[in-house]
Amino acid sequence: MAEYFRATPISKNTHDFAEKFFEIGRNGNVTRTVKIDGRGRALANSILIMSHRSSAFADFASGSTYPCLFANRCASVAEWKVEWANEGLAAQPSTKGVFEKRFMTANPDL
């Protein structure tokens, strides 16, 4: 079962986004993300979207047990929280409903 998180910059001048949402699997694999810019526009990404954009990524995703948008950089949610803190981000738990609303706002044709 996936967990959902919202990450926001601690300092507004250090990042090009207002907030990011992550869907993270049990093994730390990030399957979908949504980045909200300062104007409120959403940019979503997923394993499926990346597979359509890049044949190399599609080969990676089809051959991987747990495909990840960030090449399995972290093995657990706890490691992601440390990574986000190192990047100057504050992470808060989110819900699937909030994530889905943001994701579908960015991809209304899905």
Solvent accessible surface area in square Angstrom, and as a share of the most:
residue,aa,sasa,rsa
1,M,193,0.86
2,A,31,0.24
3,E,87,0.39
4,Y,24,0.09
5,F,8,0.03
6,R,87,0.32
7,A,0,0.00
8,T,17,0.10
9,P,7,0.04
10,I,124,0.63
11,S,52,0.33
12,K,148,0.63
13,N,148,0.76
14,T,90,0.52
15,H,53,0.24
16,D,110,0.57
17,F,20,0.08
18,A,40,0.31
19,E,15,0.07
20,K,51,0.22
21,F,3,0.01
22,F,7,0.03
23,E,18,0.08
24,I,0,0.00
25,G,14,0.13
26,R,194,0.71
27,N,57,0.29
28,G,0,0.00
29,N,12,0.06
30,V,0,0.00
31,T,35,0.21
32,R,42,0.15
33,T,17,0.10
34,V,0,0.00
35,K,57,0.24
36,I,7,0.04
37,D,29,0.15
38,G,73,0.70
39,R,195,0.71
40,G,49,0.47
41,R,142,0.52
42,A,28,0.21
43,L,110,0.55
44,A,5,0.04
45,N,38,0.19
46,S,8,0.05
47,I,28,0.14
48,L,113,0.56
49,I,33,0.17
50,M,49,0.22
51,S,29,0.19
52,H,147,0.65
53,R,151,0.55
54,S,37,0.24
55,S,91,0.59
56,A,74,0.58
57,F,31,0.13
58,A,30,0.24
59,D,103,0.53
60,F,76,0.32
61,A,14,0.11
62,S,98,0.63
63,G,71,0.68
64,S,32,0.20
65,T,112,0.65
66,Y,98,0.37
67,P,30,0.19
68,C,0,0.00
69,L,29,0.14
70,F,69,0.29
71,A,80,0.62
72,N,66,0.34
73,R,126,0.46
74,C,8,0.05
75,A,68,0.53
76,S,39,0.25
77,V,24,0.14
78,A,67,0.52
79,E,82,0.37
80,W,1,0.00
81,K,94,0.40
82,V,93,0.54
83,E,43,0.19
84,W,4,0.02
85,A,63,0.49
86,N,118,0.60
87,E,73,0.33
88,G,25,0.25
89,L,9,0.04
90,A,38,0.29
91,A,39,0.30
92,Q,64,0.28
93,P,111,0.70
94,S,26,0.17
95,T,82,0.48
96,K,117,0.50
97,G,53,0.51
98,V,70,0.40
99,F,1,0.00
100,E,48,0.21
101,K,151,0.64
102,R,83,0.30
103,F,7,0.03
104,M,75,0.34
105,T,90,0.52
106,A,25,0.20
107,N,29,0.15
108,P,104,0.66
109,D,142,0.73
110,L,122,0.61
